Amino acid sequence: MEMLKQRESYRIFGAGRSNNVGKSDIFLDLSTDWSDDILPKRMDVIIHLAQSEKFRDFPESATEVFQVNTVSTLKLLEYARKSGAKKFIYASSGGVYGN
C-alpha cells in the first residue's frame, strides 16, 4: 500500500481490523455490525481482500465467518454503490495465505 500512496494522482485509504499506526487509515472490524459512516463519502475503486481469521473454526465460529465473508461484503457493495465507485474488486480466501 505504501507504493500506491507515493503516487500523487491517487488518494489511498486502507481499512483493517487493526488500528496499528501505519497499517490502516481506518479501523474497521468487519466481524461487528459496522457502519459505513466512518468511510469516505466518495470512492472510485474498492479492493475487498477481507477474510475472517476464524474460517478454520467451523462450525463454532460460523456466525463471525458469515458476518465477515458475506454480510460485510454485501455492506461494502452497498457502500460502493452509494459512494460512486466504478470498480469493486473482490479476492478473498483464507486458503491462499496459509496459517
Backbone as JSON, one array per atom type, in Angstrom:
{
  "sequence": "MEMLKQRESYRIFGAGRSNNVGKSDIFLDLSTDWSDDILPKRMDVIIHLAQSEKFRDFPESATEVFQVNTVSTLKLLEYARKSGAKKFIYASSGGVYGN",
  "N": [[0.82, -1.18, 0.0], [2.03, 1.19, 0.61], [3.58, 1.86, -1.64], [1.6, 2.56, -3.47], [0.53, 4.79, -2.18], [2.51, 6.65, -2.59], [2.16, 7.67, -5.08], [1.13, 10.57, -6.58], [-1.28, 11.04, -7.88], [-3.27, 9.59, -6.75], [-5.42, 8.98, -3.98], [-5.19, 7.02, -1.32], [-6.88, 4.82, 0.83], [-6.65, 2.69, 3.56], [-8.34, 0.09, 5.13], [-8.75, -1.73, 8.08], [-8.85, -4.43, 10.53], [-7.17, -3.94, 12.54], [-5.9, -1.3, 14.44], [-3.33, -0.36, 14.25], [-0.79, 2.03, 13.98], [0.13, 3.25, 10.84], [-0.5, 0.89, 9.55], [-3.27, 0.75, 8.9], [-5.56, 3.15, 7.71], [-8.13, 3.5, 8.49], [-9.98, 2.15, 11.08], [-11.72, -0.76, 10.94], [-13.67, -3.2, 11.85], [-14.8, -5.94, 10.47], [-16.19, -8.02, 11.57], [-18.04, -7.06, 13.26], [-21.12, -5.17, 13.74], [-20.77, -2.93, 11.75], [-20.68, 0.48, 10.52], [-20.96, 2.35, 7.5], [-20.49, 4.99, 7.83], [-18.04, 5.84, 8.77], [-16.38, 5.72, 6.65], [-14.9, 7.22, 3.68], [-16.84, 9.66, 1.86], [-16.89, 9.63, -0.92], [-15.73, 7.3, -3.35], [-13.65, 5.75, -5.69], [-12.62, 3.21, -6.42], [-12.89, 0.03, -4.95], [-11.12, -2.37, -3.25], [-11.56, -5.41, -2.06], [-10.35, -7.49, 0.27], [-10.81, -8.99, 2.47], [-11.04, -11.6, 4.91], [-12.43, -13.77, 7.21], [-10.62, -14.34, 10.15], [-11.17, -16.57, 11.51], [-11.93, -18.66, 9.91], [-11.25, -21.33, 9.82], [-12.32, -22.38, 12.09], [-14.79, -23.86, 12.12], [-17.8, -25.5, 12.9], [-17.99, -23.7, 15.02], [-17.35, -20.95, 14.92], [-19.05, -19.97, 13.02], [-20.92, -17.86, 12.84], [-19.38, -15.47, 13.0], [-17.71, -15.85, 10.76], [-19.63, -15.8, 8.71], [-20.55, -13.16, 9.06], [-18.25, -11.61, 8.42], [-17.44, -12.61, 5.85], [-19.72, -12.62, 4.26], [-22.01, -10.89, 5.04], [-20.61, -8.45, 5.49], [-19.4, -8.13, 3.0], [-21.62, -7.69, 1.38], [-22.46, -5.27, 2.57], [-20.26, -3.65, 1.92], [-20.5, -3.65, -0.85], [-22.88, -2.21, -1.13], [-22.02, 0.2, -0.03], [-20.14, 0.84, -2.01], [-21.84, 1.36, -4.17], [-23.28, 3.6, -3.17], [-21.21, 5.42, -2.8], [-20.28, 5.96, -5.28], [-18.44, 4.32, -6.56], [-16.54, 3.0, -9.24], [-15.43, 0.58, -9.68], [-15.32, -2.62, -8.15], [-13.39, -4.79, -6.58], [-13.01, -8.07, -5.69], [-11.34, -10.38, -3.84], [-10.96, -12.88, -1.96], [-9.81, -15.25, 0.21], [-9.09, -17.48, 2.67], [-7.58, -19.77, 2.41], [-5.57, -19.24, 0.59], [-3.52, -17.84, 1.83], [-2.43, -19.41, 3.83], [-1.36, -20.65, 7.1]],
  "CA": [[0.0, 0.0, 0.0], [2.9, 2.37, 0.67], [3.96, 2.24, -3.0], [0.45, 3.25, -4.06], [0.37, 6.09, -1.54], [3.53, 7.56, -3.09], [1.69, 8.25, -6.34], [0.4, 11.8, -6.28], [-2.58, 11.1, -8.53], [-4.21, 8.75, -6.03], [-5.56, 9.08, -2.53], [-5.42, 5.64, -0.92], [-7.31, 4.55, 2.2], [-6.62, 1.3, 3.97], [-9.21, -0.22, 6.26], [-8.38, -3.01, 8.65], [-9.35, -4.73, 11.87], [-6.15, -3.5, 13.48], [-5.71, 0.15, 14.35], [-1.9, -0.07, 14.39], [-0.37, 3.19, 13.2], [0.85, 2.89, 9.63], [-1.08, -0.29, 8.9], [-4.59, 1.07, 8.37], [-6.03, 4.52, 7.91], [-9.46, 3.42, 9.08], [-10.23, 0.93, 11.84], [-13.0, -1.31, 10.52], [-13.76, -4.62, 12.21], [-15.92, -6.48, 9.7], [-16.92, -9.03, 12.34], [-19.04, -6.35, 14.07], [-22.18, -4.5, 12.98], [-20.14, -1.66, 11.44], [-21.42, 1.43, 9.7], [-20.1, 2.98, 6.5], [-20.34, 6.41, 8.17], [-16.63, 6.16, 9.02], [-15.67, 5.64, 5.38], [-15.01, 8.44, 2.86], [-18.13, 9.82, 1.17], [-16.7, 9.27, -2.33], [-14.71, 6.29, -3.57], [-13.61, 5.33, -7.09], [-12.36, 1.78, -6.52], [-12.8, -0.69, -3.68], [-10.49, -3.68, -3.35], [-12.0, -6.1, -0.86], [-9.5, -8.66, 0.47], [-11.04, -9.48, 3.83], [-11.39, -13.0, 5.19], [-12.48, -14.0, 8.65], [-9.46, -15.09, 10.65], [-11.68, -17.78, 12.17], [-12.56, -19.5, 8.89], [-10.96, -22.75, 10.09], [-13.04, -22.75, 13.32], [-16.17, -24.11, 11.73], [-18.91, -24.54, 12.88], [-18.03, -22.88, 16.23], [-17.27, -19.52, 14.59], [-19.82, -19.76, 11.78], [-21.57, -16.54, 12.83], [-18.38, -14.46, 12.64], [-17.31, -16.09, 9.38], [-20.72, -15.29, 7.88], [-20.55, -11.7, 9.19], [-17.11, -11.04, 7.69], [-17.33, -13.04, 4.46], [-20.96, -12.46, 3.5], [-22.72, -9.66, 5.4], [-19.76, -7.29, 5.25], [-19.23, -7.98, 1.56], [-22.85, -7.03, 0.92], [-22.43, -3.88, 3.04], [-19.26, -2.94, 1.12], [-21.08, -3.46, -2.18], [-23.83, -1.11, -0.99], [-21.19, 1.4, 0.12], [-19.59, 1.13, -3.33], [-22.91, 1.98, -4.95], [-23.58, 4.92, -2.62], [-20.04, 6.31, -2.89], [-19.97, 6.19, -6.69], [-17.3, 3.51, -7.02], [-16.65, 2.47, -10.6], [-14.94, -0.81, -9.67], [-15.29, -3.35, -6.89], [-12.55, -5.97, -6.81], [-13.15, -8.97, -4.55], [-10.44, -11.53, -3.89], [-10.86, -13.23, -0.55], [-9.76, -16.67, 0.51], [-8.13, -17.81, 3.72], [-6.73, -20.86, 1.97], [-4.47, -18.73, -0.22], [-2.47, -17.28, 2.66], [-1.87, -20.4, 4.74], [-1.53, -20.37, 8.52]],
  "C": [[0.87, 1.25, 0.0], [3.33, 2.81, -0.73], [2.82, 2.99, -3.68], [0.29, 4.65, -3.48], [1.39, 7.1, -2.05], [3.14, 8.21, -4.41], [0.8, 9.44, -6.05], [-1.0, 11.83, -6.86], [-3.64, 10.27, -7.82], [-4.28, 9.15, -4.56], [-6.02, 7.7, -2.07], [-5.83, 5.58, 0.53], [-7.18, 3.06, 2.44], [-7.52, 1.11, 5.17], [-8.83, -1.6, 6.77], [-8.9, -3.19, 10.06], [-8.35, -4.36, 12.95], [-6.0, -1.99, 13.33], [-4.26, 0.53, 14.61], [-1.53, 1.09, 13.47], [0.45, 2.71, 12.0], [0.3, 1.69, 8.91], [-2.4, 0.05, 8.22], [-4.92, 2.52, 8.67], [-7.34, 4.54, 8.69], [-9.59, 2.09, 9.82], [-11.63, 0.44, 11.5], [-13.0, -2.81, 10.79], [-15.01, -5.19, 11.55], [-16.7, -7.55, 10.44], [-17.99, -8.39, 13.24], [-20.12, -5.79, 13.15], [-21.71, -3.09, 12.69], [-21.02, -0.8, 10.53], [-20.47, 2.07, 8.7], [-19.94, 4.48, 6.74], [-18.88, 6.81, 8.39], [-15.79, 6.15, 7.74], [-15.83, 6.94, 4.6], [-16.34, 8.48, 2.09], [-18.05, 9.41, -0.29], [-15.57, 8.27, -2.44], [-14.78, 5.86, -5.03], [-13.5, 3.82, -7.24], [-12.29, 1.19, -5.12], [-12.17, -2.05, -3.98], [-10.74, -4.37, -2.02], [-11.23, -7.42, -0.73], [-9.73, -9.33, 1.81], [-11.45, -10.95, 3.85], [-11.42, -13.14, 6.69], [-11.26, -14.8, 9.08], [-9.88, -16.38, 11.34], [-12.3, -18.76, 11.17], [-12.29, -21.0, 9.09], [-11.73, -23.28, 11.31], [-14.52, -22.94, 13.02], [-16.64, -25.41, 12.35], [-18.95, -23.59, 14.08], [-18.06, -21.38, 15.94], [-18.06, -19.17, 13.33], [-20.45, -18.37, 11.72], [-20.58, -15.45, 12.43], [-17.93, -14.62, 11.2], [-18.36, -15.54, 8.42], [-20.74, -13.77, 7.89], [-19.45, -11.07, 8.34], [-17.2, -11.35, 6.19], [-18.57, -12.77, 3.62], [-21.63, -11.12, 3.79], [-21.87, -8.43, 5.09], [-19.48, -7.07, 3.77], [-20.45, -7.28, 0.96], [-22.86, -5.55, 1.33], [-21.41, -3.06, 2.25], [-19.75, -2.7, -0.31], [-22.08, -2.3, -2.17], [-23.09, 0.21, -0.82], [-20.6, 1.8, -1.24], [-20.63, 1.84, -4.2], [-23.17, 3.42, -4.48], [-22.43, 5.91, -2.82], [-19.61, 6.57, -4.33], [-18.79, 5.39, -7.22], [-17.56, 2.94, -8.4], [-16.22, 1.01, -10.67], [-14.99, -1.35, -8.25], [-14.55, -4.65, -7.18], [-12.6, -6.81, -5.55], [-12.24, -10.17, -4.76], [-10.18, -11.95, -2.45], [-10.87, -14.73, -0.38], [-8.68, -16.93, 1.55], [-7.17, -18.89, 3.31], [-5.52, -20.42, 1.17], [-3.26, -18.37, 0.65], [-1.81, -18.28, 3.6], [-2.09, -20.01, 6.18], [-0.85, -19.08, 8.91]]
}
